Amino acid sequence: MWDSRTAGTQRRAWLSAALLSVALLVAPLLFWLLVPHPDPVMAARREPATALLPPPQPELAEPREVEVEAPPPAPPPPRETTAARAEPVRGVVLDSEGRPSAGAVVSCRDEPGVSASADAEGRFELPPEADGCTATAAQPPFGEGEPTRLAAGRDNVLHLSAAGGIAGEVVDQSGRPIEAYLLAIESFQPAGSGARGSVDGRARKVSDPGGAFRLDELAPGRYVLTVSAAGRPPTRSAAVDVEAGRTADRVRIVLPQGATLRGRVVDAASRAPVVEAQVELDSVTSSGANAISLSLTDSNGDYELQGVPASGPFSVRVRHEEYMAKIVSGLDARGAGSVRTDIELRMLDDGGSREELTGIGAMLSVSSSGVTIAGLIEGGPAVSAGLAQGDVIVRIDGENARELPLADCIQRLRGPAGTRVTVGVEREGRVLDVTMRRDIVVR
């Protein structure tokens, strides 16, 4: 009986446990079905486990230089302006007396190529890019004016520097005034570094009982004058410095009496006299101040040229329409009253050559660097010696050529065929000395 009761009790216990398990399973399902709930939401994507871990730390190492492309340079800050860039820049140019200066050229220093000329009332107009630039005005005979900052929207005023002058007298070797002569500016070097300027180098006639002269409206700078009178060859003054607004006075130029060159001009082949050949001084001055009249040969081919330099080398040019022109160089009266030279001319041919001379075969000009070789004659001594166009002549036979006018350099390079000359030239910052033998050059 105990066993039956025990079995019944165990069955009831197992049944209760089974019912309890079913209830625990069914209850959540009923709760989910009966309780309202939101729409299902997609679960966020889970990153790989490695993304959740801190990044691996590199091993410590020495710093390494890494090339990084540099950013482009920042553009320069715009120039300060006082008005809209679209507005032109206008103004007026006045001379030292406050008068409008017609024809003056206004240029921007910091805007190359931006320039304008003043009209009849001295007024100018520059494009908008001139707003804020530093400008100057220039007009011969005045020097370049003071730099002025321009601004659009206002009436800019530029002033030209004041002109200067030279006053003096021309006398003979005994101090007596020469009443009539030709006067010209032989050379001019503007004052100040980078200054620009030009002068009127044309010869002018001067007639004054006291031999006095005066040159006004000259740009500041250094001047060399040339004077010549009948029977007196072109003679240069010492350098004269002219300051703005001032006159360099008491300049005295001594004009000596010249010598006489005599001789005969004949045909080189037949030795017959050449009649009416012209004989005249050549390249004794770079200006037109040469008062020495040419001489014509007579029926015997004889000539007499009065007023050649009494000392120092000089040249004469001989011309006739049927003959090649000839430059006879290396002449020197050596202080004597006269000197004689006979000249042979060659008939013109079909070769095209029109002139012959003796020298090095180089053509010279004046540049900002000094006396420069402007051209070379093919086959001449200068070409054979290796001189080149653009070479600046700095020495001639040891003398400083930078202090010599163009005409003096020409005369010193010319000379009788077969004689030697040493020339120092500057090329690409180097000075080369070349010795060559003068020869006959035909061009």
C-alpha positions in Angstrom: 0.0 0.0 0.0 2.9 2.3 0.7 4.4 1.6 -2.6 1.3 2.5 -4.4 0.9 5.7 -2.5 4.6 6.6 -3.2 4.2 5.9 -7.0 1.1 8.1 -7.1 3.0 10.9 -5.4 5.9 10.7 -7.8 3.6 10.8 -10.8 1.9 13.9 -9.5 5.3 15.6 -9.0 6.4 14.8 -12.5 3.2 16.1 -13.9 3.5 19.3 -12.0 7.0 19.8 -13.3 5.9 19.2 -16.9 3.0 21.6 -16.6 5.3 24.3 -15.1 7.8 23.8 -18.0 5.0 24.2 -20.6 3.8 27.3 -18.8 7.2 28.9 -18.8 7.5 28.2 -22.6 4.0 29.4 -23.5 4.0 32.5 -21.3 6.6 34.5 -23.4 4.8 33.6 -26.6 1.4 34.8 -25.3 3.1 38.0 -24.0 4.7 38.7 -27.5 1.3 38.1 -29.2 -0.8 40.1 -26.8 1.5 43.2 -26.1 1.9 45.9 -28.9 5.4 46.3 -30.2 7.1 48.7 -32.9 8.1 47.7 -36.4 11.2 45.6 -36.6 14.4 47.5 -36.9 17.3 46.3 -38.9 20.2 45.6 -36.7 23.2 47.9 -37.2 26.1 46.4 -39.1 28.7 45.1 -36.8 32.2 46.0 -37.6 34.8 43.3 -37.7 36.2 42.6 -34.4 39.6 44.0 -35.5 38.0 47.5 -36.1 37.1 47.5 -32.4 40.6 47.0 -31.4 43.1 49.9 -31.0 45.4 50.2 -34.0 48.7 48.4 -33.7 51.4 50.7 -32.5 54.5 50.9 -34.7 57.9 50.3 -33.3 59.8 53.4 -32.3 62.3 54.5 -35.0 64.4 57.4 -35.9 62.5 60.3 -37.6 62.7 60.1 -41.4 62.8 63.1 -43.7 59.8 62.9 -46.0 59.6 65.0 -49.2 56.3 66.8 -49.2 55.2 68.8 -52.3 55.3 72.4 -51.3 52.1 74.3 -51.8 52.3 76.9 -54.6 53.7 80.3 -53.5 51.1 82.7 -52.5 50.7 85.5 -55.0 52.2 88.9 -54.0 49.8 91.1 -52.2 48.1 93.5 -54.6 49.6 97.0 -54.9 47.7 99.4 -52.7 45.4 101.5 -54.9 43.2 104.4 -54.2 40.5 103.9 -56.7 38.8 101.2 -58.8 41.2 99.4 -61.1 38.9 100.1 -64.0 39.5 103.8 -63.8 42.3 105.4 -65.9 45.0 107.4 -64.2 45.1 111.0 -65.3 47.3 114.0 -64.5 49.5 116.8 -65.8 53.2 117.3 -66.4 54.7 120.7 -65.4 58.2 122.1 -66.1 60.4 123.7 -63.5 58.5 127.0 -64.0 55.1 125.4 -63.4 54.1 125.5 -67.1 52.4 122.5 -68.8 55.0 120.5 -70.7 53.6 119.2 -74.0 55.1 116.0 -75.3 56.6 114.9 -72.0 56.7 111.1 -71.6 55.3 109.6 -68.5 56.5 106.1 -67.6 55.7 103.7 -64.7 58.8 102.3 -63.2 57.1 99.2 -61.7 54.8 98.6 -64.7 57.2 98.2 -67.7 55.6 99.3 -70.9 53.0 101.5 -69.3 53.6 105.0 -70.6 51.9 107.9 -72.2 52.8 111.2 -73.8 51.4 114.5 -72.5 49.2 116.4 -74.9 49.5 120.1 -75.9 48.2 121.1 -72.4 50.6 118.8 -70.6 47.9 116.3 -69.7 48.3 112.6 -69.8 46.2 109.5 -69.3 47.5 106.0 -68.3 45.5 102.7 -68.3 44.0 101.5 -65.0 47.0 99.3 -64.2 49.0 102.4 -63.6 47.0 103.0 -60.4 49.5 103.0 -57.5 52.6 102.9 -59.7 55.7 105.1 -59.2 56.1 107.2 -62.3 58.5 109.8 -63.7 58.2 112.3 -66.5 61.0 113.1 -69.0 61.4 115.5 -71.9 64.6 116.9 -73.5 66.2 119.2 -72.6 64.9 118.6 -69.0 66.2 115.7 -67.0 64.0 113.0 -65.6 61.7 114.4 -62.8 61.3 113.1 -59.3 59.4 109.8 -59.0 55.8 110.3 -58.0 53.2 107.7 -56.9 50.1 107.9 -59.1 46.5 107.3 -58.0 43.3 106.9 -60.0 40.6 109.3 -59.2 42.7 112.3 -58.6 44.6 114.8 -60.7 48.2 113.7 -60.5 51.0 116.2 -61.0 54.5 115.3 -62.2 57.3 117.8 -62.3 60.3 117.9 -64.7 63.6 118.7 -63.2 65.0 122.2 -63.8 67.3 122.7 -66.7 70.8 124.0 -66.4 73.2 125.8 -68.7 76.8 126.5 -69.8 78.3 129.9 -70.3 81.8 130.8 -71.4 84.1 132.2 -74.0 86.3 131.0 -76.9 89.8 132.5 -77.3 92.9 131.9 -79.2 96.2 130.8 -77.7 97.1 134.4 -76.8 93.8 134.9 -75.0 92.2 137.1 -77.6 88.5 136.4 -78.2 87.5 134.6 -81.4 84.4 136.4 -82.7 82.9 133.8 -85.0 82.9 130.0 -84.6 80.9 126.8 -84.7 79.8 125.3 -81.3 78.4 121.9 -80.6 77.9 119.3 -77.8 80.4 116.6 -78.5 79.2 114.2 -75.8 76.7 114.1 -72.9 76.4 111.8 -69.9 73.2 112.2 -67.9 73.5 112.8 -64.2 72.5 110.0 -61.8 72.6 106.3 -62.1 70.0 105.0 -64.6 69.2 108.6 -65.6 68.1 109.1 -69.2 68.4 112.2 -71.3 69.4 113.5 -74.7 70.7 116.7 -76.1 70.7 118.6 -79.3 74.1 117.9 -80.7 73.8 120.0 -83.8 76.4 122.7 -84.4 75.3 126.3 -84.0 77.0 129.5 -85.3 78.1 131.9 -82.6 79.1 135.5 -83.4 80.1 137.7 -80.5 82.8 140.4 -80.2 84.0 139.0 -76.9 83.8 135.3 -78.1 81.1 134.6 -75.5 78.6 131.8 -75.8 75.7 130.5 -73.7 73.8 127.2 -73.9 70.5 127.1 -72.0 67.9 124.4 -71.2 70.4 121.6 -70.7 69.6 118.5 -68.8 71.8 117.8 -65.7 74.9 115.8 -66.6 78.4 116.0 -67.9 79.1 117.7 -71.2 82.0 118.0 -73.6 81.8 120.8 -76.2 83.5 121.2 -79.5 84.5 124.5 -81.2 85.9 125.2 -84.6 86.6 128.3 -86.7 88.0 129.2 -90.1 91.6 127.9 -90.1 91.2 126.4 -86.7 90.4 122.6 -86.4 87.7 121.2 -84.1 88.9 121.5 -80.5 87.1 120.0 -77.5 86.6 121.5 -74.1 87.3 119.9 -70.7 84.3 118.1 -69.2 81.7 120.5 -67.8 79.2 119.4 -65.1 75.8 120.9 -65.3 73.5 120.8 -62.3 69.7 121.2 -62.3 68.6 124.9 -62.2 72.2 126.2 -62.4 74.5 127.5 -65.1 78.1 126.4 -65.3 79.8 129.6 -66.2 83.4 130.8 -66.8 84.0 127.9 -69.2 87.0 128.9 -71.4 87.9 127.0 -74.6 91.2 127.7 -76.3 91.1 127.3 -80.0 94.6 127.0 -81.6 95.5 127.8 -85.1 95.7 124.9 -87.4 98.3 123.7 -89.9 98.1 123.3 -93.7 98.0 120.0 -95.5 99.3 120.1 -99.1 99.9 117.5 -101.7 98.8 116.0 -105.1 96.0 113.6 -106.0 96.9 111.2 -108.9 95.5 108.2 -110.7 97.0 105.0 -109.1 97.5 103.3 -112.5 98.5 106.1 -114.9 99.9 108.7 -112.3 97.9 111.3 -114.1 96.5 114.2 -112.0 93.0 113.8 -110.7 91.2 117.2 -111.2 88.5 118.5 -108.9 88.9 115.8 -106.3 87.5 116.8 -102.9 89.9 116.7 -99.9 88.4 117.2 -96.4 89.0 116.4 -92.8 87.4 113.1 -91.7 86.1 112.0 -88.3 87.8 114.7 -86.3 84.6 115.3 -84.4 81.4 113.4 -83.7 79.5 116.7 -83.9 79.0 119.0 -86.9 81.3 121.7 -85.4 83.8 121.5 -88.3 84.5 124.9 -89.8 87.3 123.7 -92.1 86.2 124.0 -95.7 87.1 121.2 -98.1 89.7 121.7 -100.8 89.4 120.9 -104.6 92.4 119.8 -106.6 93.5 122.0 -109.5 94.5 121.1 -113.0 97.7 119.6 -111.7 95.9 117.6 -109.0 97.4 119.8 -106.3 95.4 120.6 -103.2 95.8 122.7 -100.0 93.7 122.1 -97.0 94.0 124.8 -94.3 93.1 124.2 -90.7 94.1 120.6 -90.1 95.2 119.7 -86.5 98.7 121.0 -85.8 99.5 117.9 -83.6 98.0 114.5 -83.1 96.7 112.0 -85.7 94.0 113.0 -88.1 92.5 111.7 -91.4 91.3 113.1 -94.6 88.8 111.8 -97.0 89.4 112.1 -100.8 86.5 111.7 -103.2 85.9 111.9 -107.0 82.9 110.5 -108.9 85.1 108.3 -111.1 87.3 106.9 -108.4 87.0 104.9 -105.2 86.8 107.2 -102.1 89.9 106.9 -100.0 90.5 107.7 -96.3 94.1 108.6 -95.6 94.8 108.2 -91.9 97.7 108.5 -89.5 98.6 112.0 -90.6 100.3 114.3 -88.1 101.7 117.8 -88.6 103.8 117.3 -85.4 103.6 121.0 -84.5 104.8 122.2 -87.9 102.9 124.8 -89.9 102.4 122.5 -92.8 102.7 118.9 -93.9 102.6 117.3 -97.3 100.9 114.1 -98.5 100.4 112.8 -102.0 97.4 110.6 -102.6 96.7 107.9 -105.2 93.1 107.0 -106.2 91.9 103.8 -107.9 89.3 103.8 -110.6 85.9 102.4 -109.7 85.4 98.8 -111.0 82.5 96.4 -111.1 83.4 94.7 -107.8 81.1 97.0 -105.9 83.7 98.4 -103.5 83.4 102.2 -103.1 86.0 103.1 -100.5 89.4 102.1 -99.1 91.1 103.0 -95.9 93.9 101.8 -93.7 93.1 100.7 -90.2 91.7 97.6 -88.4 88.5 97.3 -90.3 86.1 98.0 -87.5 83.1 100.4 -87.4 82.6 102.1 -84.0 79.6 103.6 -82.3 78.7 105.0 -78.8 76.6 102.9 -76.5 75.7 103.1 -72.8 78.8 100.9 -72.1 81.2 103.2 -74.1 82.7 103.1 -77.5 81.6 99.8 -79.0 82.4 97.8 -82.2 79.2 98.2 -84.2 80.4 96.2 -87.2 83.4 94.5 -88.8 84.7 94.5 -92.4 85.2 91.0 -93.7 88.8 90.1 -94.2 90.1 93.1 -92.1 92.6 92.9 -89.3 89.9 93.1 -86.6 88.2 90.0 -87.9 91.5 88.1 -88.1 92.4 89.1 -84.6 89.1 87.7 -83.2 87.3 90.9 -82.3 83.5 90.7 -82.4 80.6 93.0 -82.8 79.5 94.3 -79.4 83.0 94.4 -77.9 83.5 97.5 -75.8 86.9 99.2 -76.4 88.5 100.0 -73.1 92.2 100.5 -74.1 94.1 101.6 -77.1 97.9 101.2 -76.9 97.6 101.2 -73.2 95.6 104.4 -72.9 92.1 104.4 -71.2 89.7 104.6 -74.1 86.7 105.2 -71.8 88.0 108.8 -71.4 88.3 109.3 -75.1 85.6 110.6 -77.4 84.5 108.5 -80.3 86.4 110.6 -82.8 89.7 110.1 -80.9 89.2 106.4 -80.8 88.6 106.3 -84.5 91.8 108.3 -85.2 93.9 106.1 -82.9 92.8 102.9 -84.5 93.5 104.1 -88.0 97.0 104.5 -89.2 99.5 103.6 -92.0 99.4 100.1 -93.3 101.9 97.8 -91.6 101.9 99.6 -88.2 100.7 97.8 -85.1 98.1 98.7 -82.5 97.1 97.0 -79.3 93.4 97.1 -78.4 91.8 96.1 -75.1 88.1 95.1 -75.4 85.6 94.1 -72.8 83.5 91.0 -73.6 81.2 89.2 -71.1 82.9 90.8 -68.1 86.4 90.0 -69.3 89.0 92.3 -70.8 91.0 90.9 -73.7 94.1 92.6 -75.2 94.7 92.0 -78.9 97.6 93.3 -81.0 97.1 93.5 -84.7 98.7 95.0 -87.8 96.8 97.8 -89.6 96.2 97.1 -93.3 94.3 98.4 -96.3 90.6 97.6 -96.0 88.2 97.9 -98.9 84.5 98.2 -98.5 
